[in-house]
């Protein structure tokens, strides 16, 4: 067996291990996105105020670091 064939076999094995994990991660991210969108639709003002507060804090941190 050549080095190329061994590497190909290892990459296929790795792909078989990583593929299902990536699919699981994709499902979790889709669920989190759906939950976040639902939360924002239900509480738009709270989310807006939170975003403004976060922007203010980041601005203060950036200004203090300069």
C-alpha positions as CSV (number, residue, x, y, z in Angstrom):
1,X,0.0,0.0,0.0
2,X,1.4,3.4,-1.0
3,X,1.6,6.4,1.2
4,X,-1.1,8.1,-0.9
5,X,-3.5,5.2,-0.4
6,X,-2.9,5.2,3.3
7,X,-3.5,8.9,3.5
8,X,-6.7,8.5,1.5
9,X,-7.9,5.7,3.8
10,X,-7.2,7.9,6.9
11,X,-8.9,10.9,5.4
12,X,-12.0,8.8,4.6
13,X,-12.1,7.4,8.1
14,X,-11.7,10.9,9.5
15,X,-14.5,12.1,7.2
16,X,-16.7,9.3,8.5
17,X,-16.1,10.5,12.1
18,X,-16.4,14.2,11.5
19,X,-19.4,14.1,9.2
20,X,-22.0,13.0,11.8
21,X,-20.6,15.5,14.3
22,X,-21.0,18.3,11.9
23,X,-24.6,17.3,11.1
24,X,-25.3,17.3,14.9
25,X,-23.7,20.7,15.2
26,X,-25.8,22.0,12.3
27,X,-29.0,20.8,14.0
28,X,-28.0,22.5,17.2
29,X,-27.2,25.8,15.4
30,X,-30.5,25.7,13.5
31,X,-32.4,25.2,16.7
32,X,-30.5,28.0,18.5
33,X,-31.2,30.3,15.5
34,X,-34.9,29.4,15.6
35,X,-35.1,30.0,19.4
36,X,-33.3,33.4,19.1
37,X,-35.6,34.5,16.3
38,X,-38.6,33.5,18.3
39,X,-37.3,35.4,21.4
40,X,-36.6,38.5,19.3
41,X,-40.1,38.4,17.8
42,X,-41.7,38.0,21.3
43,X,-39.6,40.7,23.0
44,X,-38.3,43.2,20.4
45,X,-37.9,46.2,22.8
46,X,-35.9,44.1,25.3
47,X,-33.6,43.0,22.5
48,X,-33.2,46.5,21.1
49,X,-32.4,47.9,24.6
50,X,-29.9,45.0,25.1
51,X,-28.2,45.7,21.8
52,X,-28.0,49.4,22.6
53,X,-26.5,48.6,26.0
54,X,-24.0,46.2,24.5
55,X,-23.0,48.7,21.8
56,X,-22.5,51.4,24.5
57,X,-20.3,49.0,26.6
58,X,-18.2,48.0,23.6
59,X,-17.7,51.6,22.6
60,X,-16.6,52.5,26.1
61,X,-14.1,49.6,26.1
62,X,-12.7,50.5,22.8
63,X,-12.4,54.1,23.7
64,X,-10.7,53.2,27.0
65,X,-8.2,51.0,25.2
66,X,-7.1,53.7,22.8
